[in-house]
Amino acid sequence: MNVNLPLETFTVYLLKCNDETMYTGCTSNLSQRMKAHSDGKVKYTATRLPLSVITTIQFCDKYKAFQFKKYLKSGSGKAFSNKRLI
């Protein structure tokens, strides 16, 4: 069986901030993005350090990853993530 793996994957991630708020993000390089968060280079999380990674979900399709991130930020998406991902 020959499986073609994508060259690039996209990760949707949920972070819990020290003030108990949640941050939802999407990136093609999770380690680089986490470094940006921990270095205070991301506006929302810069004043909410330290952060905890709650969930990461990988996608092969950039469009689907960003659509899922957008969904998680919606009202029903927040309810879904609170019930199923956190």
C-alpha positions in Angstrom: 0.0 0.0 0.0 1.4 3.3 -1.1 0.4 6.3 1.1 1.2 9.8 0.0 1.8 12.0 3.0 1.4 15.7 2.7 4.5 17.8 2.7 3.1 20.3 5.2 0.6 19.9 8.0 -1.4 22.5 9.9 -2.0 22.4 13.6 -5.0 23.9 15.4 -4.2 24.3 19.0 -5.8 25.4 22.3 -3.9 27.1 25.0 -5.0 27.8 28.5 -3.6 31.2 29.8 -2.7 32.0 33.4 -5.9 34.1 33.7 -8.0 31.0 32.8 -8.9 32.3 29.3 -8.4 30.1 26.3 -6.5 31.0 23.1 -7.2 29.1 19.8 -4.5 29.3 17.1 -3.5 27.6 13.8 0.0 27.2 12.5 2.1 25.1 10.1 5.1 25.2 12.6 3.9 24.5 16.1 7.3 24.7 17.8 8.1 28.1 16.2 4.6 29.4 17.1 4.9 28.2 20.8 8.3 30.0 21.0 6.6 33.2 19.8 4.0 32.8 22.5 6.5 32.1 25.3 8.7 35.0 24.1 5.7 37.4 24.5 5.5 38.1 20.7 1.8 37.2 20.4 -0.4 40.2 21.5 -3.2 38.3 23.3 -1.0 35.9 25.2 1.9 38.2 26.0 0.4 39.4 29.3 -1.2 36.0 30.1 2.0 33.8 30.5 2.6 31.0 31.4 0.5 29.0 29.0 -0.5 25.4 28.9 -1.2 23.4 25.8 -4.6 21.8 26.1 -5.2 20.2 22.7 -3.5 20.0 19.3 -5.2 18.7 16.1 -3.3 18.2 12.9 -4.8 18.7 9.4 -3.4 18.0 6.0 -5.5 20.7 4.4 -4.8 24.4 5.3 -8.3 25.5 4.4 -9.9 22.9 6.7 -7.5 23.8 9.6 -8.4 27.5 9.4 -12.1 26.6 9.1 -11.9 24.4 12.2 -10.1 27.2 14.1 -12.8 29.6 13.0 -15.5 27.2 14.2 -13.8 26.7 17.6 -14.0 30.5 18.1 -17.8 30.5 17.4 -20.4 30.0 20.2 -21.2 26.4 19.2 -17.4 25.7 18.7 -16.6 27.0 22.2 -19.3 24.7 23.6 -17.9 21.8 21.6 -14.3 22.4 22.7 -15.4 22.8 26.4 -17.2 19.5 26.2 -14.9 17.4 24.0 -11.4 18.9 23.8 -10.7 20.4 27.2 
